[in-house]
């Protein structure tokens, strides 16, 4: 069996981030700030689901598109955690740890993006080699 999105470290870390964001949102006061609570939960879920969706896409550009959305959503989570920190002093101490988790997840997604781009470049170089080798052979046999 080949690799599945659940094997990706980026997805695993995103799942942990989602869980921790949901734990944070169980705070009574934050829970009553429906807009902020819903936004940070949606952003964290977006990280996880876009990594999965990107992995499942077959086209490279599609993969990269979803991975980039996931990375941007990790940034959104980080930004929203500042709102939590600035407005909910009873749970402010949790924000730096969660921000670090979001940063780590974003870095893993950046690695996934870079890896996808390297594989694409290597594949393109391999195809070019397959095309050019027979041509160079023919040319060398003619001259």
C-alpha positions, 0 to 999 in steps of 0.5 A: 500500500502506498502512502496516504495523507495520514502518513504526512507529518504535516497532516499529523501536526495539523491534527494536533493543532486542531485538537489544541485549538478546540481545547482552547475554545472550550474556555467559557469566555472565549466560547461566548465570542462566537466570531473569534471562536468560529474563525480560529476553529475554521482556520485550524481545520483548514490547515488539516483539510487542505493538506489532505486535499492537496495530497489527494490531488493528482496534478502538481499545481493543484497539490501546490494550491491546496498546500499553500492554502494550508500554509496560509491558514496556519498563519491565520491561526497564529494571527488569531492567537494574538487576538486571544492573547490580547483579549482573554487574559485568563487563557493568554498563557496558552497562545505562545505554545499554540503559535509555536505549534502553528509555526511548526505545522507551517514549516512542515507544510513548507517542506511539503511544498518544496518536496513537491516542487523538487519532485516535479523538477526532477521528473521534468528533468528526467523526461527531458533526458529521455527525449534528448538521449535518443536525439543525441545518439542519432546525431552522434551516429550521423556525424 
